[in-house]
Structure formats: structure tokens, C-alpha cells
Amino acid sequence: MTPVVLFTGDSVTDCGRREDHDGHLGSGYVRNIAGSGWAAGRRVVNTGINGNRILDLAARRQRDVLAHAADIVSVLIGVNDTWRRYDDNETTTAESFENDYRRLLDPIARSGSRLVLVEPFLLPVTEAQRAWREDLDPKIDVVHRLAVAYDAVLVAADAGLTRSATAVGAETVAHDGVHPTSVGHELLASLWLEAVTAAGL
């Protein structure tokens, strides 16, 4: 049976996948990974949805994650939980974020899927976005704790993309600080493949 690798999360993962008639992979890092040598002999599935927060993703875990019985499940979520605090005054505490993330991960782990957790990331392009770190950094800490708790591969996307942004400029990597450019998606795919390969998956 062909191994299945499932990617889920928000718009960074979605990346137009529902309008993409070539495998519904979208035009971002998921497609880059699917086209890599690592993915040869594997079937790649993308169930990211624009605008999702952890609460949304946890609520659709049966339909969009567990139903696919994937061998590997990769999750990238969290930046919208921060963003909504600043544009809609809807705060997701780090504690609530962790509780809902565990609600997502518990049944996936029980099903036997290997987990890959990707840090949510922010590459500020405005002064106002710099203040978001106060909210996002504790959520990144949660992802680190969960990676240990669930024996998951951790993809240090925030750290890795920040290094690249320092070298080439934040807007080159993520035009609005959140959504990667084509360069950013290539970098994110490379970080993912490096982490997964190092873990022996």
C-alpha cells in the first residue's frame, strides 16, 4: 500500500489547493515537497484551510485528518490565533491553544500516524507586527512542548525563516509577514525535508 503523507493547517498550507486541479496540493510548500525525491513512492494529501485557527482544525480532525489514515501527518497552525487578537480582538491564550492542539493530536497519535509539527512563524514587515511576537512566541513554545510529548518531528520554521529574512529581507520571504512568497515556500519546504530526513522518516 502506498504510504500517505498528509499536510494540514491554515492558508500557508492551503495555498489555493481547492482550486488546484493537479492533485489539490496548492502552489506552496506542500507542492514543493510532493515534487521532491523524498516524496517518490508516497501519496501527498493537503487539507489546509485558509483562516483556520487551532479550534477550527481540531473540530475537523475526523474528516480532514483521521479519515485519510495517513502514515505521516504534518501540522502547521497558530499564526491566525495570534493575528485575530490584533485585527478582531479575539484572543487565544497559550493555555487554550495547547488544550485544543492536544485535542487535535491525541486521536492522531492513537491511530499510529507519525507526527510532524511545524512552528507557526512571523516575519514582521511593519512595526505593528513586531508586537505580535508577545502573543506568538508562547504558542511556539507550546508546539515545542507538544513535539516532545508526542514524539513528533519538530520543524523550526520560525527560527529558520527568520534567519533567511535577516539575510534577504522579510518581504522576500513573506510579503505580508505571514504568507510566504514562492521563495518562502521553497525555504519552508527545505526546512521540512531537512527535519524529516534527519528524523529518519
Secondary structure, DSSP 8 states (H G I E B T S, - for coil): ---EEEEEESHHHHTTGGG-TTTS--SSHHHHHHTSGGGTT-EEEE---TT--HHHHHHTHHHHTGGG--SEEEEE--HHHHHHHHHS-----HHHHHHHHHHHHHHHHHHT-EEEEE-------SHHHHTTHHHHHHHHHHHHHHHHHTT-EEE-HHHHHHHHHHHH-HHHHBTTSSSB-HHHHHHHHHHHHHHHHHTT-
